[in-house]
Amino acid sequence: MEIKLEPLSSWPIEQKKPVIIAGPCSAESEDQMLQTANALTNIGNVIFRAGVWKPRTRPNSFEGIGPVGLEWMNTVKQQTGLKTTTEVANAKHVEEVLKNDIDIIWIGARTTVNPFAIQEIADALVGVDIPVMVKNPMNPDVDLWLGAIERFSKIGITKLAAIHRGFFSYGSVKYRNIPQWQVAVELKRRIKGIPMICDPSHIAGKRELIREVSQKAIDLNFDGLMIETHINPEKALSDKAQQINPHELNSILEKLVVRQKSTDNEKFTSSLQGLRTQIDDLDSELLEVLKRRMNVAELIGQNKKENGVTILQTDRWSKILENRIKIGGKYNLSEEFMTKLLKAIHQESINRQTKVMNDK
């Protein structure tokens, strides 16, 4: 469906890129909120954020202060002039948020995965002109993310944005949530002009990684950053490891390199066009090689069929993976890239051999 969007210039925010959404993970006290907000007013271009309902994985964890936190946010708004935003997960939350004059709402990752919950929130917003930001779902499903945004568009919300907060990971990894930047890029391709906000706090999971994630997002031309900022992070009641104080936020933003999307420099344009032509030519060569490789895979499938041999040969695949990753390393190709590439090629080879095996 067509998604009609209003630009960020129509939102209740200052038009300076990147937009910064900052504030504590959770509202804990009125004093904590006001201290944090007052410190953030020195930075400028800030929307104040705080969670008042916190969906936790296990019970007996701090699950938010509830509606009283919205009253504190209203106090913040009155005393500092900062616009405010918080997360909603159901229709009751929407009712409370509208009652307390919150400027912007966002949908959390745990809610985005549930079309029933998204529809309930959308129904509660019919006829309401309020910006809605939708975080990506827990897993890298771009259709689920797109579908949530479409539900808000369908009821007439035109001030829409996406928040990229990374994706749930199994096992030990560098980041709390794997970025998988290509998923956010794909959503931007499908929804032309949608503002894209990055949530470095949830991607990083550790305050020392927030700066590099923020820079990566800006390099990818994201429109803003949502960074959890607490007046005293070490005493935070939730996610303290990924929160920073206002001084640290200011330091990150001062060092952020914001590049322009394009330039009128003719020398640059000419050079870029030449390099892009080289990329096009190399892609053609890559595709030709892949076509030839798949032709060989089909011949292997035919040999296996004639001799009653199964398609998957685990030992052979393990050796290929180990050997090619090692060779890739010599060409400065990361293990992560080589693994993804080889698995994709291997799966296509299996698909081709399966077709040969079952061709009557």
Buried (B, 14 or more C-beta within 10 A) or exposed (E): EEBEBBEBEEBEBEEEBBBBBBBBBBBBEBEBBBBBBBBBBEBEBBBBBBBBBBBEEEEEEBBBBEBEBBBBBBBBBEEBEBBBBBBBBEBEBBEBBBEBEBBBBBBBBBBBBBEEBBBBBBEBBEEBEBBBBBBBBBEBBBEBBBBBBBBBBEBEBBBBBBBBBBBEBEEEEEBBBBBBBEBBBBBBEBBEEBBBBBBBBBBBBEBEBBBBBBBBBBEBBBBBBBBBBBBBBEEBBBBBBBBBBBEBBBEBBEEBEEEEEEEEEEEEEEEEEEEEEEEEEEEEEEEEEEEEBBEEBBEBBBEBBEEEEEBEEEEEBEEBBEEBBEEBEEEEBEEEEBBEBBEEBBEBBBBBBEEBBEEE
